[in-house]
Amino acid sequence: MSAADETATAPAVRVVRGNPSDDELAALVTVLAAASSAAAPAEAPVIDTWGHPTRLHRDLRAFSPYAFGSGIARPPR
């Protein structure tokens, strides 16, 4: 028997301890099947901050001591 045949016939769930009833095993298989077939999570929404109120308060550029001059960045003399 090849490795592919062994994995195809291997049980998905194995009871290690206890003696579960048929109803308990059916409930377990139902829960596991529902969990494995759950829908994939939705894609994250695109965050668009254009026009967001916090954008009015702070610019994204670094602070520059030359920002309040005549518009021409000159080093101090």
N, C-alpha and C positions, 0 to 999 in steps of 0.2 A: 504494500500500500504506500502511495507517495505522500509527501508532506501536504499537498493540496487536498488530497482525499481525507487526511486526518483532521485538518482544520474544518472541512465541510461537515464532518460527522461528529465533531466535538460538541458536547452540550453547552448551551449558552449560559445556563444556570445550574449550579450544582449545590445540593443540600449537604452541608458538612456536619451539622449537628441537629439533633431533634428529630421529630417525626411529624412533619406538617401534613395536614389533611389535604385532600384534593381541592377543597374550596380555598384554603390558604395559598396553595401553589397557583391556583388560577388567579387569585387576587394579585399575587406578586408578579406574575407574567403580564397581567393587564397593566399594572403600574409601570413596569419596565418598558412595555411596548408603547405606552402613551408618552413616556419621557423620551424615548428614542425618536419618536416621530413628531416631536414638537417643531413648530415652525421656526425657521431661522430668524434671528433678531432683525428688526428693521434697520435699515441703514441710518446712520446718524444724520440729523438734518444739517444743512449747510448754515453756518452761523454768519449772518450778515449784520454787521454793526454800523452800516451806513445810516446816518441820521439818529443814532443812539444818543441819548442825552449826555452820557459820560464823555462822548467824543468832543463835546463843546468845551470841556473844561481843561483838557490837557492835550498837547500836541505829542506826537510819537517821536519827534526828533530830540536829540540830546540837548541839554541846556548849554548855551554858549554865552559868555559874557559880552560878546560882540553883537548879540542879537538886538540890542536896543540902540545901536549907533545909527549911522546914516545909511545903512544898508550895505556898505562895503566893509568886509571883515578885514580889519587892520590890526596887526599885533601892537601891543603897547610899546612906547618908545622909551 
